[in-house]
Amino acid sequence: MLHDNFQIDIKNYALFDEAFTHASYVNEHPKENLKYYERIEFLGDAVMQLCVSEYLFKRYPNLPEGKLSRLRAAMVCEDSFSKFAKECHFDEYIRLGKGEEKANARNRPSLLCDIFEAFIGALYLDQGKETVVSFISKVIFPKLDMGWFDHFLDHKTELQELLQQDGDCEIEYQVLAEKGPDNAKQYYVAVLANQKELGRGTGHTKKAAEQAAANQALKELRG
């Protein structure tokens, strides 16, 4: 699964067995001398904090500390990690005791979050930070471009700060078109700097379309 989906060749399978094992399973198999995920999850949490912080710091050079912290908190949290775990099908590999299985713990967001962090801890111990960054670059970082966390960002302000860091720059947002009925209208907007178009965006409100256009302009400017 890890090799096919993420090109990861495991060296120490015991680490991943530990990462996907719940305490209830260990309690039901006392003779097997098993370990469960909590210690390795502790490490995975710290690794995720570091990797996401480093990525955001480099990606958003003009974003102040407070906004970076809020964005990181949105990415490194139970809700996000539980969704990532499901997306990676990690829920299918958790070893649970019979009671927890009957209680549908496999779909419990808090457990899915823990397992995702434990997996990251195991991956870090087995492969190192570079492989962790490669993995989350495929699973997590693209969500920024997909707009998962846009409500924690202000692309218009970020674009303004970038364009005006070397002096004044006239920034204008133009509505190119409005389509659809009033209850589901779609706006098409272009952003221009000194009358040169930098990007376009769409949204169900003018503000959302402007944010999308600014985000596209930022991508183009950063290559």
C-alpha positions in Angstrom: 0.0 0.0 0.0 2.7 2.5 1.0 4.9 1.6 -1.9 2.2 1.6 -4.5 0.6 4.9 -3.4 3.6 6.9 -2.0 6.7 5.0 -3.2 7.8 4.2 0.4 9.9 1.1 1.0 9.6 0.2 4.7 12.8 -0.9 6.4 11.5 -1.7 9.9 7.9 -3.1 9.8 7.8 -3.3 13.6 7.6 0.5 13.8 4.5 0.6 11.6 2.9 -2.4 13.4 3.3 -0.3 16.6 1.9 2.8 14.9 -1.3 1.0 13.8 -1.9 -0.9 17.1 -4.4 0.3 19.7 -4.0 -0.5 23.4 -7.2 -2.6 23.4 -5.5 -5.0 20.9 -2.4 -5.2 23.0 -4.5 -6.0 26.1 -6.2 -8.9 24.3 -2.9 -10.4 23.1 -0.7 -10.3 26.3 1.6 -13.1 25.2 2.7 -11.3 22.0 4.7 -8.6 23.8 3.1 -5.9 21.6 3.4 -2.1 21.7 0.7 0.4 20.9 0.9 3.7 19.2 0.9 6.4 21.9 4.6 6.8 22.3 5.3 6.9 18.6 2.3 9.3 18.2 4.0 11.7 20.6 7.0 11.9 18.2 4.9 12.1 15.1 3.0 15.2 16.5 6.3 17.0 17.0 7.6 16.0 13.5 4.4 17.3 11.9 4.6 20.6 13.8 8.1 21.1 12.5 7.6 20.1 8.9 4.4 22.1 8.4 5.9 25.1 10.2 9.0 25.0 7.9 6.8 24.7 4.8 4.5 27.6 5.7 7.5 29.8 6.7 9.0 29.3 3.3 5.8 29.4 1.2 4.4 32.6 2.8 7.4 34.9 3.4 5.3 37.9 4.0 2.7 36.3 6.3 2.9 37.5 9.9 3.5 35.1 12.8 -0.1 35.2 14.0 -1.5 34.1 10.6 1.1 31.5 10.2 0.2 30.1 13.6 -3.6 30.0 12.8 -2.9 28.3 9.4 -0.7 25.7 11.0 -3.3 25.1 13.7 -5.9 24.5 11.0 -3.6 22.0 9.2 -2.2 20.2 12.3 -5.4 19.3 14.1 -7.7 16.4 14.8 -10.2 17.4 12.0 -7.6 17.6 9.3 -5.5 14.6 10.4 -8.6 12.4 10.7 -9.5 13.3 7.1 -6.0 12.7 5.9 -6.0 9.3 7.6 -9.2 8.3 5.9 -7.9 9.5 2.5 -4.9 7.3 2.9 -7.1 4.4 4.1 -5.2 4.1 7.4 -8.5 3.3 9.1 -8.4 -0.1 7.3 -5.1 -1.1 9.0 -5.7 -0.2 12.7 -5.5 -3.2 15.0 -8.3 -3.0 17.5 -9.6 -5.0 20.4 -13.1 -6.6 19.9 -14.8 -4.1 22.2 -13.3 -1.1 20.4 -14.2 -2.7 17.0 -17.8 -3.1 18.1 -17.8 0.5 19.2 -16.8 1.6 15.7 -13.6 3.1 17.0 -12.1 2.7 13.6 -14.1 5.7 12.4 -13.5 7.8 15.5 -11.9 11.1 14.5 -9.7 11.3 17.6 -8.3 7.8 16.9 -7.8 8.5 13.2 -5.9 11.6 14.2 -3.7 9.7 16.6 -3.0 7.0 14.1 -2.0 9.5 11.4 0.5 11.1 13.9 1.8 7.7 14.9 2.3 6.8 11.2 4.3 10.0 10.8 6.4 9.1 13.8 7.1 5.6 12.4 8.0 7.1 9.0 10.4 9.5 10.6 12.1 6.8 12.6 12.2 4.5 9.6 13.1 6.9 6.7 14.0 10.3 8.2 12.6 13.8 7.8 13.1 13.9 4.0 10.7 11.1 3.4 8.1 12.6 5.8 8.3 15.8 3.9 7.9 13.9 0.6 4.8 12.1 2.0 3.0 15.2 3.4 3.9 17.1 0.2 1.6 14.6 -1.6 -1.1 14.3 1.1 -1.3 17.6 2.9 0.4 20.5 1.1 -1.7 20.2 -2.1 -4.8 21.0 0.1 -3.6 24.5 0.3 -3.9 24.9 -3.4 -7.3 23.2 -3.3 -8.6 25.9 -1.0 -9.1 23.8 2.1 -7.6 26.5 4.4 -8.4 29.6 2.4 -10.5 31.1 5.2 -7.3 31.3 7.3 -5.5 33.3 4.5 -5.9 36.7 3.0 -4.4 36.4 -0.5 -5.3 40.0 -1.5 -3.3 41.4 1.4 -0.4 39.0 0.7 -0.4 40.0 -3.0 -0.5 43.7 -2.1 2.4 43.4 0.3 4.4 41.4 -2.3 3.8 43.9 -5.2 4.3 47.0 -3.1 7.5 45.9 -1.3 9.6 47.8 -3.9 7.3 50.9 -4.1 3.8 51.9 -5.0 1.8 49.6 -7.3 -1.8 50.2 -8.6 -3.8 47.0 -8.0 -7.2 46.6 -9.5 -9.8 43.8 -9.5 -12.1 43.7 -12.5 -15.3 41.7 -12.7 -15.1 40.0 -16.1 -18.5 38.2 -16.0 -21.4 37.1 -13.8 -23.1 33.9 -14.7 -26.0 31.8 -13.2 -29.1 32.6 -11.3 -29.1 34.9 -8.3 -29.1 32.1 -5.8 -26.1 30.4 -7.4 -24.3 33.2 -9.2 -20.7 32.7 -10.3 -18.3 35.7 -10.5 -15.3 35.8 -12.8 -12.6 38.3 -11.7 -9.2 39.4 -13.0 -6.5 41.1 -10.9 -4.3 43.7 -12.5 -1.1 45.5 -11.3 -0.3 48.7 -13.1 -2.9 47.6 -15.8 -1.1 44.3 -16.4 -3.2 41.2 -15.7 -1.6 38.8 -13.2 -4.3 36.3 -12.5 -8.0 35.3 -12.7 -10.4 33.6 -10.3 -14.0 32.5 -9.8 -16.3 32.4 -6.8 -19.8 32.6 -5.6 -19.2 36.1 -4.3 -17.1 38.9 -5.6 -14.9 38.7 -2.6 -14.3 35.0 -3.0 -13.5 35.5 -6.7 -11.0 38.3 -5.9 -9.3 36.1 -3.3 -9.0 33.3 -5.9 -7.6 35.8 -8.5 -5.0 37.0 -6.0 -4.1 33.5 -5.1 -3.6 32.7 -8.8 -1.5 35.8 -9.2 0.7 34.8 -6.3 1.3 31.3 -7.8 2.3 32.9 -11.2 4.6 35.4 -9.6 6.4 32.7 -7.5 6.7 30.4 -10.5 
